[in-house]
Amino acid sequence: MILSERDIQIDFQSASSARKFDEKGFKSPQGMKLVDFVVYERNRTLLIEVKDPSNPNPKARQDGFEEEFRSNTLIAQELVPKARDSYTFEHLMARDAKPFIFVVLIGTEKLTLTTAEIVEFKDRLLARLRKETNVEWAHQYVKDCVVVNIETWKSNFPDYPIDRLSAS
């Protein structure tokens, strides 16, 4: 199955199955924020959120993305709620038998983010996924998280070819 989120297309044909949460005809529960893709593999489930401030379509660009990335705004207001709500949805649909990995794919071509900043962001994100209140969750619903750009996606997920549609 080949899935797209705006200008990014990923081929998930080698996965057990994959789907887009916000596909046409899918009505998400009111108030829930869901990730872009759920990918079911033999031994794990990937919750994938695409953030693409480098999208060449001027209407799709997100001004202020780097500031939100460097602060906790993106983590607290968008990413953690999407991971938590997507896991909850999968749990309530009895599709939570395998470990969950939260993947954040960032189109970074037009950003000035360093590798060190991306690693530090991943650490802040995982800490927040595990502890949103003054105590850690008793049930760690996300086993790990991965933060990648298009280039590092290719080495982290070589079975899932990725393309920028505007580059085709």
C-alpha positions, 0 to 999 in steps of 0.5 A, a space after each residue: 500500500 502506498 500512502 501519501 501525506 501532502 507532498 510525502 509518499 511512502 510505499 508500505 507494501 512490505 508491511 503486514 498492513 498499513 492505513 491512513 487514519 485521516 483517509 476519506 470516509 474515516 470519521 475519527 472520534 470527537 476530540 481525538 487527535 490521530 497520527 497520519 499513518 498506522 503501520 502493522 508489522 510482524 513484531 511491532 506497530 508504527 504510529 507515524 506522524 508527518 510534519 513537513 514544514 519544507 513542503 514546497 506548496 506555500 499554503 502547506 508550510 508551517 511558519 514558526 515550526 523551528 521555534 515550536 520544535 525547539 520549545 516544548 510546544 510541538 511535543 506537548 500540543 501536537 505530538 504527544 496527544 496524537 500518539 496517546 489518542 492513536 494508541 487509545 484508538 488502537 487499544 479500544 479496537 483491540 489492535 494493541 498486542 504488539 509494541 508501539 513505536 512512535 515515528 515522527 517524520 520531519 521534512 527538514 530540507 529547508 530548516 536549520 536543525 542540527 543532528 544534535 537538536 533532532 536527538 535532543 528533541 527525540 529524548 524530550 519527546 520520549 520523556 513526555 510520552 512516558 510522563 505527562 503528569 507528575 508521575 510516570 504512566 504505569 503502562 508505557 504505551 509507546 515502547 520507543 520513538 524515532 525522529 527522522 527526516 527524509 534522508 534518515 528515514 531511508 536508513 531507519 526504514 529501508 523496507 519502506 521507500 519514501 519520495 517527495 512528490 514534488 521532486 518526481 
